[in-house]
Amino acid sequence: MNCAHFRMLGVAVAALLSLQQTSVWGADYYVSAAVGKGKKATLEKPAKDLGNIIKKLEPGDVIHIAGGTYLGRGSNGSDVITVPVSIIGGYSDDFSERDPWGKYRTVLSGDNMSKNWQRTPRLMIDLMKYKGKEMPPIMIDGVIIDDAERNRYTDATEQQIARTANPKTQQNSSPDQGGLVVRVSKTGNFDADAYWDITVQKCVVMNSGPTQGALSVSGYKNSQIHIRNNIVINNTGSGIFAGTKFRPNDDAERPFFQIENNTVLFTWKYDPSAQSYSGNAIKFDPDIDAEVQHNVLSFSDRFGVHNAGNSAISLNHNLIAGSVEADYLEFDTRMQLDELEDEAEYLEEAEGNSKEPLQVAVSAQWAKLYGSRVLVDRNAAEADIQIQQTAANEIRAMLGLPLQAGTVDMPNSPVWLPRLSIDDAINAGSQPHLESYGSSRTYLGES
């Protein structure tokens, strides 16, 4: 399938599901934290939580969720759905209007102290064991995944995430899987032309501490995947992970990702001394094709773009700034933006990318915490201290913090993945950066 057909199909699906707000495949269900009760989940009698109706969902159903905070069934903090459905958030309680990043924020949260706590992703569509023949489009639109209440922090300041449980206080460990995860596989549909069509748009994924992707989508043979207009901010691992569960014999069968107009900021290593390749704004599996354009991929502890699997990528008109190790990784070769044209071997295109400094609208208190952290380099011998200081000062300048000539002043408490507010997250991604990069509240004419 060519890219033009893919784009037209994606726009048609988006219009059908997000604007008409109805299902052409299955049933429509409604959820409202404020007025919901029971399991009918109708427009007149909505359910109280998505987790309460998961068992009744069938392929092609569309779930409409009003603004409010949702903790999951029994406050377990995790909704795992094993059939292909669409989820649309950001509605008023009467479902007459939408404002996902404004008046009607649909926040999927949790409770770390819950007796029913689950460490699985906060929202997951997991089709690895799905064998049905129906392959309806999958869309997740307008939900906010905030893992802060699912995490355990070392103290009440919420400046440092804790990876292990605390039996004395009955606190659970912080979940180490993604915040929003979609993965598909082979089905019972034997039509050679059948494929999965997946869209994730206008979502926020934040305060998540995974080893892999905070927003993670893994396709299959010929999958067509849109990841657009999302805010992915203050997470460990990789901000966006583009993966595949299929190893093709023919390049034409590889899943295709269109990743555009996303704002990915502050992607941390898993922990301060992690030697893995966590800390990437975006990471690609091998054996995929991708168009990556008009994104902000900035403030990454390792790489802006991690392509060690050497997938075929078009990387155009992205803002990649504040990468600690390098802007781009291809196999084991680290490159800066100005080296891509000469040295990158697997980029189909690399035009119009910028590393111009950007200003991020987070609170001064949170910016100070971020700027005062320490990245531990266990291989300090490879690091030139002056270069390290220059990189740190570049990041501090973009956050509006005073520059430092020597050591970094640490706060009284250690800092790692400090809690970020939803207001800060949306302020950082509700307007394009430098006029043309990243997410926006008005992208594609959405409300």
Buried (B, 14 or more C-beta within 10 A) or exposed (E): EEEEEBBEBBEEBBEBBBEEBEBEBBBBBBBBBEEBEEEBBEEEBBBBBBBBBBEEBBBBBBBBBBBBBBBBBBBBBBBBBBBBBBBBBBBBBEBEEBBBBEEBBBBBBBBBEBEBBBBBBBBBBBBEEBEBEBBBBBBBBBBBBBBBBBBBBBEEBBBBBBBEBEEEEEBBBBBBBBBBBBBBBBBEBEEEEEBBBBBBBBBBBBBBBBBBBBBBBBBBBBBBBBBBBBBBBBBBBBBBBBBBBBEBEEEEBBBBBBBBBBBBBBBBBBBBEBEEBBBBBBBBBEBBBBBBBBBBBBBBBBBBBBBBBEBBBBBBBBBBBBBBBBBBBBEEBBBBBEBBEEBBEEBEBBEEBBBEBBEBBBEEEBBBBBBBBBBEBEEEEEEEEEEBBEBBBBBBBBBEBEEBEEEEEEBEBBBBBBBBBBEBBBBBBBBBBBEEBBBBBEBBEBB
